[in-house]
Amino acid sequence: MTVLSLSELLSAARPGGLAAFNVIALEHAEAIADAAQAADRPAVLQISENTVRYHGGLKAIARACLEVAKESPAALAVHLDHATSHELVREAVEIGIRSVMYDGSALDYAANIEATARIARWCHERGVHVEAELGEVGGKDGAHAAGARTDPDEAVAFVAATGVDALAVAVGSSHAMHSRDARLDEELIGRLAAKVPVPLVLHGSSGVPDAGLRAAVRQGMAKINIATRLNIVLAEAVRVALAADPELSDPRRYLGPGRTAVRAEVEHFLRLLTGPHTP
């Protein structure tokens, strides 16, 4: 299938939420594509700036994700996540990625608007979907307060000033959580969804329990980003495989179970976010 745009996938996911999963290794991408096919749900393969740094560059991992998405019968998009420079955004677009998240949240408000608006204009000239962040999401490299919340009026003004297509908001989640006990501000999500004219994105979703994610979608959250949970289940499966055979050295025999575990976890989230849920 042709790699789709974020806008197309957001529409395809309604009335449910669009699940977006971070890719670190090829096994992640393959597992996400297989799970999306099994669940018959759209999904996003995301590549973060941290992953680009891990691989020593964007090109190889981006081309791998694009190829996995093209070869899969599932509805998939490839997205650059948490890019902090125009150079990385430009490289992603030149490679063929049609959706980017520019993260200017470490800048002050005025500088964030100026940088985000400039990148949004450049991307829109090339037909690329732009996500941005306003309000701090807890736990991002220790830079944000866990109790940060996005102000709805400020969010509306930010979208108007920058022209972005989607907005990541702070509503109680936190990046890199291993426990799933984050409590989202559902009332705030509802107010943001009623006021902000673009889809809302929840970062740090791995730390939110299933009921909280269902409630977030019910209140109007459109895109749900999940990363840490996939790494947790992959690592657990690899540990089990290695512990069972101290002589094991073939990566296929321990990464294979890891990939299977990631696929099951992705499929769980895809089915969880299929549509409106009653409390």
N, C-alpha and C positions, 0 to 999 in steps of 0.2 A: 504494500500500500504506500502511496505517496505520503511523506511526512506532512502532517497537518499543522495549521497555525494554532496558537493558543486561543484565539477568538473562536475558531471552529470547535475546538475541544471543549471550551467553556459552555458553548451552546449545546454540544452533544451530551454533556454530563447532566444538564438540567433535567428534572428538578433536583438532582443530587449535587454533590460537590465533586470537583475535579481533583483527583489525587495526583500529586507530583512527588516523585521519588528521586533522591540524589544518587547518582552513579559515582562510584570510586573506581571499581574494577569492571572488566568486561562481564564478569559473572553477575554483577548487579544489573547491567543493561539487559542481558539475556533473560534473567529471572523476571524482570519487570515486564518485558514484552510477552513472555510466555503466560504470565499471570493475567495480563490485560486480555489476551486472547481467550483464556479459559473463562474469565469472568464476563467477557463480552462488554467491557467497559473501556472508555478512553483513559489514557494515562500520559504523564509527562516524564521524560528522562531529563534530569537536571544535572548540570555540571557546575560545581561551585568554584570560585576563585581559589579556595584552599586545595581542591582537587587538581586544578591546573598547576598549582605550585608543586604538588606532590609528584605529578608526572613530568615536571620540567617543561611544560608547555601545553597548549590547548589542542593543537592540531590532531594528534594521534587519538586521544580519547574522544574528541568531538566527532571525528570521522567514523570511529567505531560505533558511536551511538547513532549517528545518522544512518549508517549502514544497517544496524540492527532494526531501526525503526522502518526503513524502506523495505526490508525483507519480511517484516512481520505483517500478517493480515489484520492486526489490531490497529485501532486509531491512536496514533502516538505523535507526540511532538518532542522536540529537543530544545532545551531552555538553558541559557547561561544564568547561573544563580549568584547573587551577591558580588557582582563585579564592581570594583571601586575605581576603575580607570576607563577613560574613553578608548584607550589603546586596546584593552582587552575586549571591549564591546565591538570595536571596529574589526578586530581579528575574527571574532565569532561570526559576525555578519558576513565577512568575506569568505569564511569556510562554508557557510550555508545555514547557519542557525538563524531562525526567524523569530526568536523571542528571547529577550534579555531582561534581567533584573539589575538595574543600576542602584547601588546602595550608597547614598550620600548621607546616611544618617549620622555619621561621625562628624559631619560639618555642622556649622551653625545653620539656623533656619534659612537665612537669606542666601548663604552660599549653597545650601542643598537645593533650593529652588533654582538658582542660576545654573548650576551644573546639570541638574536633572532635566530642566527645560531644554538646554543645549543638546543633550544626548537624545532626548525624545524627538526633537526636530530632525536631527540627523537620521535617526532610525526610521521615523515615519516617511521620510523621503525615499526610503528603500523598502517600505512595506513591512517593517519589523515591529512587533508588539513589544511594548515597554512596561515593565513593572517597576515600581519604586517603593521606598520605605519612608514613612513619616512616623514619628513617635518611636521610642526605643523598644526593641524586643529583648527581653532579659537574657542574660547569659552569653551574648555574642562577644566572644573573646574578652569577657570581663568588662566590656565597655559600657554596658547598659544596666540600669537598675531593674531588678526583677519586678518591681511594682509599677513600672512605667505604663501609662495608658495614653492612647491617642485621643485627642480632643476632636469631636466631630466637626465643629466649625472650622478648625484649623485644617482638617483633612480636606474639606470642601474647597477651601482657599488654595491649598497646595495643588490639588488636581487641576483647578482652573488655571493656576499660574504656570503649571508645567506641561499640561496636556497628556499626562501618562494614561495608559490603558488599563492599569490595575494598580491597586495600592495595598502594600503589606502594612498591617496595623498592629499595634500593641494592645492586647486585650487580656493578658494574664498568662500567656505561654512563655516558655523560655527555651533557648537553644540547648542542645546536647544533654537533655535530661535522660537519666537512666530509669528513674521511677516514673510511673504514670499517674501522678496525683496532682497535676496542675489544675487549678480551678479557673475557668474562663469567666469573664464578665459578660454574661449572656445579654444582659440589659444594654450594655454598651455596644455589643455587636449589632443588636437590633437598631439602635439609634444611628450607628454608622451606616448600616445598610440602607436605612430610610433616607439618609442625607447625601451620601457620597454617590456620584453618578457613574462610577466604574466598579468592576468586580473587586471584592475584598479578598485578601490573601492572608492565611494564617500560617506564620512561621513557627517553628518549635513544636509541631504537632505531636512528635513522638512522646512528649511528656503528658499528653492529655488523654484521659481514659476514653474508652469507646463512647460512653454516654455523653461525655463532653463534646466529642467530635460530632456526634449526631445532632446535638443541640446547637452547635455552632453553625452547621449547615442549615438547620431549621430556622435559625435567626437571620441568615442571609450571607454567611461566609461562602465564597464561591470556589476558592482554590486552597487545598490543604497540603502543605509541604511536610514530607516525612523523610527523615534521613537516619537519625540515630537508631531507631528501632531495627532497621535493616542490618546495620552493623552489629548490633547486639545479637540477633539471631544467627547471623553468619558466623560470628566468633564462637558462639556457643556450640554450633554444629561442628566447626573445625576442631574445637577442644575435645569433643566427644570422640571424633574419628581418630585423632592422634593418641588420645588416652587408651583407646581400645587396641591399638597396635603400635607399640613403641618403635617398631622397625619401619613404620610407614614413611615413605619418602616421595611417592608419586603425588604431585599436587592435585591431580585429577581425582584422587581418592579421598582427599579431605576438602578441596574446594568444591567438588561436586555436591557433597552433602550441604555445604554452606550455601551454594546456589539454590538447592532445593528448598532449604529453610527460608531463604529470602523470597522465593516464589510464593510459598505458602503465606508468608506475612503480607506480601503485596496483595495477594488475592483476598485476604481477610479485609484489608482496608478498602479495596475496591468495592467489595460487596457491602461493607458497612456504610459506604457513602452513596449508595445507589439512589436515594430519594428521600422525600420527607418522612420523618419519623415522629410518632407521637411520644410524649414523655413516658 
